[in-house]
Amino acid sequence: MSSELQGLYQEVVVDHGRHPRNFRQLEDATCTAEGVNPLCGDQLTLYVKMADGQIEDISFLGVGCAISQASASLMTAAVKGKNEQEALALFRRVHVMLTEGPSGEVPPEELGKLAVLSGVWEFPTRVKCASLAWHTLRNALQSESESTVDPVSTE
């Protein structure tokens, strides 16, 4: 990745980390899930409002590092309007990008704005920060109430 592109990606992550989008409680959520990363203390509550099989609205509240907040912000923007299967497919693609990097089966450029998270794979302890919101989304859609990112694995 060029240093210019890497710099742009870093700026986007910092912007979403400092000014997360969809950072609010969603009063009429149809499902919620809690996410905790026991390794570093990141935690979030994800609120999802489903209507006619689509994610009509989604938001989150919580505390965490810039990568955790940026990932949650980018995720909420990316899945709004998608159906459950599309959101879960996106979860799998992002998970591959975060854990396998550029050698994985999902080229980051195919993920649009989410590609800004592609450099995280180089820092294994940060993968958990970036994937927390995604695991929490999967759990919310599958009606599980709490998501704890395993400090040993990247699953």
Secondary structure as GFF3:
##gff-version 3
##sequence-region A 1 155
A	DSSP	alpha_helix	3	18	.	.	.	ID=ss1
A	DSSP	beta_strand	31	37	.	.	.	ID=ss2
A	DSSP	beta_strand	42	51	.	.	.	ID=ss3
A	DSSP	beta_strand	54	63	.	.	.	ID=ss4
A	DSSP	alpha_helix	66	79	.	.	.	ID=ss5
A	DSSP	alpha_helix	84	100	.	.	.	ID=ss6
A	DSSP	three_ten_helix	101	103	.	.	.	ID=ss7
A	DSSP	three_ten_helix	108	122	.	.	.	ID=ss8
A	DSSP	alpha_helix	124	141	.	.	.	ID=ss9
A	DSSP	beta_strand	146	148	.	.	.	ID=ss10
###
